[in-house]
Amino acid sequence: MFDMPEQDPRARDEDRMVRILSYGAVLWDVIGGREYIGGAPFNLAAHAAQLGGEAWLVSRVGADERGRAALAEMERLGVKTELVQQDGQHPTGWVDVALSGKGQPAFTIHEPVAFDFIAPEADLWATVSQLPVDAFCYGTLEQRAPVTRQTLFKLLDVVPARQFFYDVNLRQNYFSAAQLHRSLIHSTIVKLNAEEVRQLGPTLYGGILSEEKFVARVAGAYPRVRIVCVTKGERGCTVYWAGRRQDCPGIPVEVADTVGAGDAFSAAFLLRYCTGSDPFESARFANRIGAVVASQHGAVPQYSPEIRALIEAEARV
């Protein structure tokens, strides 16, 4: 399992601008009657921008009030909007979110919405094929609709990314073995949570597998995968890389809600990893940022001066 060490000549360069291209949903999370900007691909891009990276989102919004508000929020948070399409026929996406007593979310995702129709436009190909990025990020929810799914797999063949980050991020019944297989073929880094490990064993391999056996099967079947990260909420995460496994403990916080915390983890992991840290060090930093986000309401809370000071201190460690 990952028996060959990753050949990566990067020098550590914490001051280099990391470029992230994220694909998929931007939507509004409706929580307790209030609306918060969200969608895992948008969240990842927004956190990457707030962490000091350069982030583009490939998505689609409706020609409606929510769409206009989404574009305004992207600009406010520093996410580049040039690759966000506008749709005159379908509404901007929205999700009803119910929180448990511990802040864990349950999602009701509405369809069809604009992000189901990300179109394979000529200017999209022209732009992304000339956009050298450190990581191209994608998930599973966006593959529920044929148009957006087909556009994703065309992009995976033309984006000149150094890393392909697949956040499994299962939602409702919006996944199949075929889609998971195609996504894993392209990925170099895979992130999923412990429950998703249990779900995917039967879907991909015919039965529930232990975490280590599941990761070994993935490593054997998909040779491009170099890193697997299994997140475990307040318990942190486990990272598999170069024949090694390391448990990275969580950071205790008083949880407001966990919406967006996993996406903050993804952004922090990528920014740290793409500036030369190894995956274990990157995951420890990502746990810290994910915990900060879980301690506040909303998927992308505004980073306060105190949070930014913490990030800068962590980055120097």
C-alpha positions in Angstrom: 0.0 0.0 0.0 1.6 3.2 -1.2 4.9 1.4 -1.1 6.8 3.8 -3.3 7.6 7.2 -1.8 6.2 10.1 -3.6 8.7 11.6 -6.0 8.2 15.3 -5.4 11.1 17.7 -5.8 9.3 20.7 -4.3 11.2 22.9 -2.0 9.3 24.3 1.0 8.1 27.7 0.0 5.5 29.1 2.4 5.3 32.4 0.6 4.4 31.0 -2.8 0.9 31.7 -4.0 -1.0 28.4 -4.2 -3.6 28.2 -7.1 -6.7 26.2 -6.6 -9.4 25.4 -9.2 -12.6 24.0 -7.6 -15.4 22.5 -9.6 -19.1 22.2 -8.7 -21.8 23.6 -6.6 -22.3 27.1 -5.2 -25.6 27.2 -3.3 -27.3 28.6 -0.2 -27.6 26.6 3.0 -30.9 27.4 4.7 -30.3 26.9 8.4 -33.0 27.9 10.9 -34.6 30.3 8.5 -31.3 32.1 7.6 -29.4 31.6 4.4 -25.6 31.1 4.3 -23.5 30.8 1.2 -22.3 27.3 0.7 -21.7 24.2 -1.4 -18.5 22.2 -0.8 -16.6 23.3 -4.0 -17.4 27.0 -3.2 -16.5 26.5 0.5 -13.2 25.0 -0.4 -12.4 27.9 -2.8 -13.4 30.5 -0.3 -11.3 29.0 2.5 -8.4 28.7 0.1 -8.7 32.4 -0.7 -9.0 33.4 2.9 -5.9 31.3 3.7 -3.9 33.3 1.2 -4.3 31.2 -1.9 -5.7 32.1 -5.4 -8.9 30.3 -6.0 -11.2 29.9 -9.0 -14.6 28.3 -9.0 -16.2 26.5 -12.0 -19.9 26.6 -11.3 -23.3 27.9 -12.5 -25.8 30.2 -10.8 -29.3 31.3 -11.8 -30.3 34.7 -13.1 -32.0 35.4 -9.8 -31.5 37.1 -6.5 -29.7 34.2 -4.9 -27.4 34.0 -8.0 -26.5 37.7 -7.8 -25.9 37.4 -4.0 -23.7 34.4 -4.6 -21.5 36.3 -7.1 -21.3 39.2 -4.7 -20.2 36.8 -1.8 -17.6 35.2 -4.0 -16.1 38.6 -4.9 -16.2 39.6 -1.2 -14.4 36.5 -0.1 -11.8 36.7 -2.9 -13.0 33.8 -5.1 -12.5 34.4 -8.8 -15.8 34.4 -10.7 -14.7 34.4 -14.3 -15.6 30.7 -14.7 -19.0 30.9 -13.0 -21.7 30.6 -15.7 -25.2 32.2 -15.5 -28.4 30.3 -16.2 -31.6 31.9 -17.3 -33.7 28.8 -16.9 -32.8 27.1 -13.6 -32.6 28.6 -10.1 -29.5 29.0 -8.0 -29.0 26.0 -5.8 -30.2 25.8 -2.2 -30.2 23.2 0.5 -32.3 22.9 3.7 -29.9 22.0 6.6 -31.1 20.5 9.9 -28.6 20.5 12.7 -28.4 18.0 15.5 -27.7 18.9 19.1 -24.0 18.5 18.4 -24.1 20.7 15.3 -24.0 17.8 12.8 -25.9 18.7 9.6 -28.5 16.7 7.7 -29.1 18.0 4.1 -32.1 18.2 1.9 -30.7 19.0 -1.5 -33.1 20.4 -4.1 -33.0 19.7 -7.9 -32.8 20.6 -10.7 -30.8 23.8 -10.1 -28.2 25.8 -12.0 -25.1 23.9 -10.9 -26.6 20.7 -12.5 -26.1 22.4 -15.9 -22.4 23.5 -15.9 -22.0 23.6 -19.7 -18.9 22.6 -21.8 -18.5 26.1 -23.2 -15.6 26.8 -25.6 -14.2 29.6 -23.4 -14.2 27.3 -20.4 -11.9 24.9 -22.2 -9.7 27.7 -23.5 -9.3 29.2 -20.0 -8.7 26.1 -17.9 -6.3 24.5 -20.4 -4.0 27.6 -20.0 -4.5 27.9 -16.2 -1.6 26.1 -14.4 -3.0 25.3 -11.0 -1.6 23.4 -8.0 -4.8 21.4 -7.4 -8.0 20.7 -9.3 -10.7 19.8 -6.7 -13.9 17.9 -7.4 -16.5 15.8 -5.6 -19.4 13.4 -6.1 -22.6 15.5 -5.6 -21.9 17.5 -8.8 -22.0 14.2 -10.8 -25.7 13.7 -10.1 -26.7 15.4 -13.4 -25.5 14.4 -16.9 -24.4 17.8 -18.1 -22.3 18.8 -15.1 -20.9 15.2 -14.9 -19.8 15.1 -18.5 -18.2 18.6 -18.2 -16.3 17.5 -15.2 -14.8 14.5 -16.9 -13.8 16.5 -19.9 -12.1 19.0 -17.6 -10.2 16.3 -15.8 -8.5 15.6 -19.2 -7.4 19.1 -19.9 -6.7 20.9 -16.6 -2.9 21.2 -16.2 -3.0 20.6 -12.4 -0.2 19.1 -10.3 -2.7 17.5 -8.0 -6.2 16.2 -8.5 -8.1 16.3 -5.1 -11.2 14.1 -4.9 -13.4 14.9 -1.9 -15.8 12.0 -2.0 -18.5 13.9 0.0 -21.4 11.6 -0.5 -24.9 13.1 -0.3 -28.2 11.3 -0.2 -28.3 8.8 -3.1 -26.3 10.9 -5.6 -23.6 8.4 -6.4 -22.9 5.2 -8.2 -20.0 2.7 -8.4 -19.3 3.8 -12.0 -19.0 7.5 -11.0 -16.8 6.7 -8.0 -14.6 4.6 -10.2 -14.1 7.3 -12.8 -13.4 9.9 -10.1 -10.8 7.7 -8.4 -9.0 7.0 -11.7 -8.1 10.7 -12.0 -7.3 11.5 -8.4 -3.9 11.8 -6.7 -5.4 12.8 -3.3 -8.5 11.3 -1.9 -10.4 12.6 1.1 -13.4 10.9 2.7 -14.8 10.5 6.2 -15.0 7.4 8.3 -18.7 6.8 7.5 -18.0 7.1 3.8 -15.4 4.3 4.2 -18.1 2.1 5.6 -20.5 3.1 2.8 -18.1 2.6 -0.1 -16.9 -0.9 0.9 -20.2 -2.5 -0.2 -20.5 -0.2 -3.2 -17.0 -0.7 -4.6 -15.9 -4.0 -3.1 -19.0 -6.0 -2.2 -18.8 -5.7 1.6 -17.8 -3.6 4.6 -14.1 -3.3 4.9 -11.9 -2.1 7.7 -10.4 1.3 7.1 -6.9 -0.1 6.3 -8.2 -2.8 4.0 -10.4 -0.3 2.2 -7.4 2.1 1.7 -5.2 -0.8 0.5 -7.9 -1.8 -2.1 -8.0 1.8 -3.3 -4.2 2.0 -3.5 -4.0 -1.2 -5.5 -6.8 -0.4 -7.9 -5.9 3.3 -8.6 -2.2 3.8 -9.1 -2.4 7.6 -9.4 -3.7 7.9 -5.8 -0.7 8.9 -3.6 -2.5 10.1 -0.4 -5.7 9.0 1.3 -7.1 11.1 4.2 -9.9 9.8 6.3 -11.5 12.5 8.4 -13.1 11.7 11.8 -14.7 14.9 13.1 -13.6 15.8 16.6 -11.1 12.9 16.6 -9.1 14.4 13.8 -8.0 12.3 10.8 -5.9 9.5 9.6 -3.5 10.0 6.7 -2.1 7.2 4.5 1.0 8.1 2.5 4.2 6.5 1.2 3.5 3.2 3.0 2.8 4.9 6.3 -0.2 5.7 8.3 -0.5 8.5 10.9 -3.4 9.5 13.2 -3.6 13.3 13.5 -5.6 14.2 16.6 -8.5 16.7 16.5 -8.5 20.1 18.2 -11.1 20.4 21.0 -13.5 23.3 20.5 -17.0 24.3 21.4 -18.9 23.4 18.2 -21.3 26.0 16.8 -21.9 23.9 13.7 -19.8 21.7 11.5 -21.1 22.9 8.1 -18.0 23.8 6.0 -15.4 22.5 8.5 -14.5 19.7 6.2 -14.1 22.1 3.3 -11.9 24.3 5.4 -9.8 21.2 6.3 -9.4 20.5 2.5 -8.3 24.0 1.7 -5.8 24.2 4.6 -4.4 20.7 3.7 -3.9 21.7 0.1 -2.3 25.1 0.8 0.1 23.6 3.3 0.9 20.5 1.1 1.4 22.6 -2.0 4.0 24.8 -0.3 6.1 21.8 0.6 4.8 20.3 3.8 4.4 16.5 3.9 0.8 15.1 4.2 1.0 14.5 7.9 2.1 18.0 8.8 -0.5 19.3 6.3 -3.2 17.4 8.0 -2.3 18.7 11.5 -2.6 22.2 10.2 -5.8 21.4 8.5 -7.3 20.0 11.7 -6.6 23.3 13.4 -8.3 25.3 10.7 -11.3 22.9 10.5 -11.8 23.3 14.3 -11.7 27.1 14.1 -14.5 26.9 11.4 -16.6 24.4 13.5 -16.5 26.8 16.4 -18.4 29.4 14.4 -21.7 29.5 12.5 -21.9 29.1 8.7 -19.8 27.3 6.1 -17.4 30.2 5.5 -17.2 32.5 8.6 -15.3 35.7 8.2 -11.7 35.1 9.4 -11.1 37.5 12.3 -7.7 39.1 13.0 -7.3 36.5 15.8 -7.9 33.6 13.4 -5.5 35.1 10.9 -2.8 35.4 13.6 -3.4 31.8 14.5 -3.0 30.7 10.9 0.2 32.7 10.5 1.6 31.1 13.7 0.6 27.6 12.6 2.2 28.2 9.2 5.5 29.0 10.8 5.6 25.8 12.8 
